[in-house]
Amino acid sequence: MVKRLSLIAAGWTLLLLGILGLLLPMLPGVPFLLIGLSVLSVEYKWARRWVDGLRRRFPTADRKLQAILTRL
Protein backbone atom coordinates (compact mmCIF):
# COMPACT_ATOMS: atom_id res chain seq x y z
CA MET A 1 0.00 0.00 0.00
CA VAL A 2 2.83 2.42 0.86
CA LYS A 3 4.65 1.57 -2.37
CA ARG A 4 1.50 2.24 -4.40
CA LEU A 5 0.90 5.60 -2.73
CA SER A 6 4.52 6.65 -3.14
CA LEU A 7 4.38 5.68 -6.83
CA ILE A 8 1.24 7.77 -7.34
CA ALA A 9 2.76 10.71 -5.45
CA ALA A 10 5.96 10.49 -7.50
CA GLY A 11 4.01 10.38 -10.75
CA TRP A 12 1.91 13.43 -9.88
CA THR A 13 5.00 15.30 -8.68
CA LEU A 14 6.75 14.59 -11.97
CA LEU A 15 3.70 15.74 -13.91
CA LEU A 16 3.58 18.99 -11.93
CA LEU A 17 7.29 19.54 -12.52
CA GLY A 18 6.69 18.92 -16.21
CA ILE A 19 3.94 21.51 -16.33
CA LEU A 20 6.18 23.99 -14.51
CA GLY A 21 8.95 23.11 -16.96
CA LEU A 22 6.73 24.07 -19.87
CA LEU A 23 6.28 27.50 -18.29
CA LEU A 24 9.78 28.08 -16.93
CA PRO A 25 12.74 28.18 -19.33
CA MET A 26 15.24 26.68 -16.85
CA LEU A 27 13.36 23.41 -16.22
CA PRO A 28 12.93 20.76 -18.94
CA GLY A 29 9.21 20.06 -19.03
CA VAL A 30 8.74 17.33 -21.64
CA PRO A 31 10.99 14.69 -20.00
CA PHE A 32 9.25 15.20 -16.65
CA LEU A 33 5.84 14.90 -18.32
CA LEU A 34 6.80 11.69 -20.12
CA ILE A 35 8.31 10.03 -17.07
CA GLY A 36 5.40 11.16 -14.88
CA LEU A 37 2.86 9.74 -17.33
CA SER A 38 4.80 6.48 -17.51
CA VAL A 39 4.82 6.16 -13.73
CA LEU A 40 1.11 6.98 -13.47
CA SER A 41 0.22 4.55 -16.27
CA VAL A 42 0.79 1.72 -13.82
CA GLU A 43 -2.20 2.87 -11.74
CA TYR A 44 -4.44 4.96 -14.00
CA LYS A 45 -6.18 3.89 -17.20
CA TRP A 46 -6.23 7.41 -18.68
CA ALA A 47 -2.44 7.68 -18.29
CA ARG A 48 -2.01 4.23 -19.86
CA ARG A 49 -4.01 5.36 -22.92
CA TRP A 50 -1.84 8.47 -23.29
CA VAL A 51 1.35 6.44 -22.96
CA ASP A 52 0.17 3.84 -25.48
CA GLY A 53 -0.66 6.57 -27.97
CA LEU A 54 2.72 8.21 -27.47
CA ARG A 55 4.50 4.87 -27.83
CA ARG A 56 2.84 4.25 -31.19
CA ARG A 57 3.60 7.75 -32.39
CA PHE A 58 7.20 7.99 -31.12
CA PRO A 59 8.76 4.48 -30.94
CA THR A 60 12.36 5.76 -30.64
CA ALA A 61 11.52 7.96 -27.69
CA ASP A 62 9.70 5.01 -26.10
CA ARG A 63 12.83 2.88 -26.24
CA LYS A 64 14.87 5.64 -24.62
CA LEU A 65 12.27 6.18 -21.91
CA GLN A 66 12.10 2.47 -21.15
CA ALA A 67 15.90 2.43 -20.77
CA ILE A 68 15.66 5.30 -18.28
CA LEU A 69 12.89 3.65 -16.30
CA THR A 70 14.72 0.33 -16.03
CA ARG A 71 17.64 2.17 -14.39
CA LEU A 72 15.38 3.62 -11.65
C-alpha positions as CSV (number, residue, x, y, z in Angstrom):
1,M,0.0,0.0,0.0
2,V,2.8,2.4,0.9
3,K,4.7,1.6,-2.4
4,R,1.5,2.2,-4.4
5,L,0.9,5.6,-2.7
6,S,4.5,6.7,-3.1
7,L,4.4,5.7,-6.8
8,I,1.2,7.8,-7.3
9,A,2.8,10.7,-5.4
10,A,6.0,10.5,-7.5
11,G,4.0,10.4,-10.7
12,W,1.9,13.4,-9.9
13,T,5.0,15.3,-8.7
14,L,6.8,14.6,-12.0
15,L,3.7,15.7,-13.9
16,L,3.6,19.0,-11.9
17,L,7.3,19.5,-12.5
18,G,6.7,18.9,-16.2
19,I,3.9,21.5,-16.3
20,L,6.2,24.0,-14.5
21,G,8.9,23.1,-17.0
22,L,6.7,24.1,-19.9
23,L,6.3,27.5,-18.3
24,L,9.8,28.1,-16.9
25,P,12.7,28.2,-19.3
26,M,15.2,26.7,-16.9
27,L,13.4,23.4,-16.2
28,P,12.9,20.8,-18.9
29,G,9.2,20.1,-19.0
30,V,8.7,17.3,-21.6
31,P,11.0,14.7,-20.0
32,F,9.2,15.2,-16.7
33,L,5.8,14.9,-18.3
34,L,6.8,11.7,-20.1
35,I,8.3,10.0,-17.1
36,G,5.4,11.2,-14.9
37,L,2.9,9.7,-17.3
38,S,4.8,6.5,-17.5
39,V,4.8,6.2,-13.7
40,L,1.1,7.0,-13.5
41,S,0.2,4.6,-16.3
42,V,0.8,1.7,-13.8
43,E,-2.2,2.9,-11.7
44,Y,-4.4,5.0,-14.0
45,K,-6.2,3.9,-17.2
46,W,-6.2,7.4,-18.7
47,A,-2.4,7.7,-18.3
48,R,-2.0,4.2,-19.9
49,R,-4.0,5.4,-22.9
50,W,-1.8,8.5,-23.3
51,V,1.4,6.4,-23.0
52,D,0.2,3.8,-25.5
53,G,-0.7,6.6,-28.0
54,L,2.7,8.2,-27.5
55,R,4.5,4.9,-27.8
56,R,2.8,4.3,-31.2
57,R,3.6,7.8,-32.4
58,F,7.2,8.0,-31.1
59,P,8.8,4.5,-30.9
60,T,12.4,5.8,-30.6
61,A,11.5,8.0,-27.7
62,D,9.7,5.0,-26.1
63,R,12.8,2.9,-26.2
64,K,14.9,5.6,-24.6
65,L,12.3,6.2,-21.9
66,Q,12.1,2.5,-21.2
67,A,15.9,2.4,-20.8
68,I,15.7,5.3,-18.3
69,L,12.9,3.7,-16.3
70,T,14.7,0.3,-16.0
71,R,17.6,2.2,-14.4
72,L,15.4,3.6,-11.7
